[in-house]
Amino acid sequence: MALLVGGVTMITVIEMSNIKWLNSLLIWTLVIISIPLLLLYTLQGVLLLWNAFTVWRKESHTLGNMLTLGLGIMVIVILPLMRAIDQDLFPKNSVTLYNAFVVPVIFYLVFWFLAFITSFLLTRLYRPHYDQDYIIVLGAGLLNGDQVSPLLASRIQRALDFAAAQEKKTGQYPWLIFSGGQGGDETIPEGVAMKQYALARGAHPDKCLAEKESQNTYENMAFSKKILTGKQIDLNKGLFSTSDYHTFRAAGYARYVGLQIDGIGAKTSNFFIPNAFLREYIALMANHKKAHFIALLLILLVSAVNFLVGNGLQLF
């Protein structure tokens, strides 16, 4: 909200200044920003379906990897169909079901998505100092039951790169805690596979620990904290390593268990970014489902009143 209000204030001040070159600069800046946004808005459905096709070819065919497909179908088919039905059902200039109920919900969801993106960008500005005592590497599932996946490998490598850079700069190699339990389709715990992968790539054997019980990000943090406490490692001087899109949500779990630490993010493949962000967004919304349910219920109640009042003459 501060960014939005700040932008509107800046535009207003420039226009009131009557400085021609500044006004021209503002107009050209707005045009340059608006054109790609307009194209993105116009082609969003096609871009979502294209991304879904790319993910289908390159990743596993799980429900979590098909989020852009579902959203693309909604944008291209479902929402236009709902608008078309509304136009047939309601007279011109009346309050339609789509405008009364669907539009407010879309605005609510888009607002929180923009809030999530803003928070993510802020976490990406974080640059840790080379004085860390430990790095928790978060698991992400194994391939064929015992092999580190490319996504998981990028998280491990991000931690190894930081540890090596810190050792070169300060002579201190941090503890590496590889956190991940054993899933139903895995033959060994993720933490063990991750540790073996890291050791094969130069990690210090005496500084590697495997956490083998966790099944989600919350347990990654909580169970790793127990290991750190047992080793009497300073809890306040650490990091966690995960995929870049996951850093914001993971930081919330870290603070929830009492670890005041931030994350370093491994780069995600460009084609997977839209799907990854949607999945993180849904997970964040689910973490606060009661609050969002109440807010949406209030929005729908107000929308119902608006719909009834706006169509009073037609309905009665």
DACOR-V840216 format. One record per backbone hydrogen bond with DSSP energy under -0.5 kcal/mol. NH is the residue of the N-H (numbers start at 0). CO is the residue of the C=O. If there is no record, write none. Layout:
nh:NH co:CO
nh:NH co:CO
//
This chain:
nh:4 co:0
nh:5 co:1
nh:6 co:2
nh:7 co:3
nh:8 co:4
nh:9 co:5
nh:10 co:6
nh:11 co:7
nh:12 co:8
nh:13 co:9
nh:14 co:10
nh:15 co:11
nh:16 co:12
nh:17 co:13
nh:17 co:14
nh:18 co:13
nh:19 co:17
nh:22 co:18
nh:23 co:19
nh:24 co:20
nh:25 co:21
nh:26 co:22
nh:27 co:23
nh:28 co:24
nh:29 co:25
nh:30 co:26
nh:31 co:27
nh:32 co:28
nh:33 co:29
nh:34 co:30
nh:35 co:31
nh:36 co:32
nh:37 co:33
nh:38 co:34
nh:39 co:35
nh:40 co:36
nh:41 co:37
nh:42 co:38
nh:43 co:40
nh:46 co:42
nh:47 co:43
nh:48 co:44
nh:49 co:45
nh:50 co:46
nh:51 co:47
nh:52 co:48
nh:53 co:49
nh:54 co:50
nh:55 co:51
nh:56 co:52
nh:57 co:53
nh:58 co:54
nh:61 co:59
nh:64 co:61
nh:65 co:62
nh:66 co:63
nh:69 co:65
nh:70 co:66
nh:71 co:67
nh:72 co:68
nh:73 co:69
nh:74 co:70
nh:75 co:71
nh:76 co:72
nh:77 co:72
nh:78 co:73
nh:80 co:76
nh:81 co:77
nh:82 co:78
nh:83 co:79
nh:84 co:80
nh:85 co:81
nh:86 co:82
nh:87 co:83
nh:88 co:84
nh:89 co:85
nh:93 co:90
nh:95 co:93
nh:99 co:95
nh:100 co:96
nh:101 co:96
nh:101 co:97
nh:102 co:97
nh:104 co:100
nh:105 co:101
nh:106 co:102
nh:107 co:103
nh:108 co:104
nh:109 co:105
nh:110 co:106
nh:111 co:107
nh:112 co:108
nh:113 co:109
nh:114 co:110
nh:115 co:111
nh:116 co:112
nh:117 co:113
nh:118 co:114
nh:119 co:115
nh:120 co:116
nh:121 co:117
nh:122 co:118
nh:123 co:119
nh:124 co:120
nh:124 co:121
nh:125 co:122
nh:130 co:128
nh:132 co:236
nh:133 co:236
nh:134 co:174
nh:135 co:238
nh:136 co:134
nh:136 co:176
nh:137 co:135
nh:137 co:240
nh:138 co:178
nh:142 co:146
nh:145 co:142
nh:146 co:142
nh:148 co:140
nh:152 co:148
nh:153 co:149
nh:154 co:150
nh:155 co:151
nh:156 co:152
nh:157 co:153
nh:158 co:154
nh:159 co:155
nh:160 co:156
nh:161 co:157
nh:162 co:158
nh:163 co:159
nh:164 co:160
nh:165 co:161
nh:166 co:162
nh:167 co:163
nh:168 co:164
nh:169 co:165
nh:170 co:165
nh:170 co:166
nh:171 co:165
nh:172 co:170
nh:173 co:171
nh:174 co:132
nh:175 co:206
nh:176 co:134
nh:176 co:174
nh:177 co:175
nh:177 co:208
nh:178 co:136
nh:178 co:176
nh:179 co:177
nh:179 co:210
nh:180 co:213
nh:182 co:180
nh:185 co:182
nh:186 co:144
nh:187 co:144
nh:189 co:180
nh:190 co:179
nh:192 co:188
nh:193 co:189
nh:194 co:190
nh:195 co:191
nh:196 co:192
nh:197 co:193
nh:198 co:194
nh:199 co:195
nh:200 co:197
nh:201 co:198
nh:202 co:197
nh:206 co:203
nh:207 co:204
nh:208 co:175
nh:210 co:177
nh:210 co:208
nh:211 co:209
nh:219 co:215
nh:220 co:216
nh:221 co:217
nh:222 co:218
nh:223 co:219
nh:224 co:220
nh:225 co:221
nh:226 co:222
nh:227 co:223
nh:228 co:224
nh:229 co:225
nh:230 co:226
nh:231 co:228
nh:232 co:227
nh:236 co:233
nh:237 co:235
nh:238 co:133
nh:239 co:261
nh:240 co:135
nh:241 co:263
nh:243 co:265
nh:245 co:242
nh:246 co:242
nh:246 co:243
nh:249 co:245
nh:250 co:246
nh:251 co:247
nh:252 co:248
nh:253 co:249
nh:254 co:250
nh:255 co:251
nh:256 co:252
nh:257 co:254
nh:258 co:253
nh:259 co:257
nh:260 co:258
nh:261 co:237
nh:263 co:239
nh:265 co:241
nh:271 co:268
nh:272 co:268
nh:272 co:269
nh:275 co:271
nh:276 co:272
nh:277 co:273
nh:278 co:274
nh:279 co:275
nh:280 co:276
nh:281 co:277
nh:282 co:278
nh:283 co:279
nh:284 co:280
nh:285 co:281
nh:286 co:282
nh:287 co:283
nh:287 co:284
nh:288 co:285
nh:291 co:287
nh:292 co:288
nh:293 co:289
nh:294 co:290
nh:295 co:291
nh:296 co:292
nh:297 co:293
nh:298 co:294
nh:299 co:295
nh:300 co:296
nh:301 co:297
nh:302 co:298
nh:303 co:299
nh:304 co:300
nh:305 co:301
nh:306 co:302
nh:307 co:303
nh:308 co:304
nh:309 co:305
nh:310 co:306
nh:311 co:308
nh:314 co:310
nh:315 co:311
//
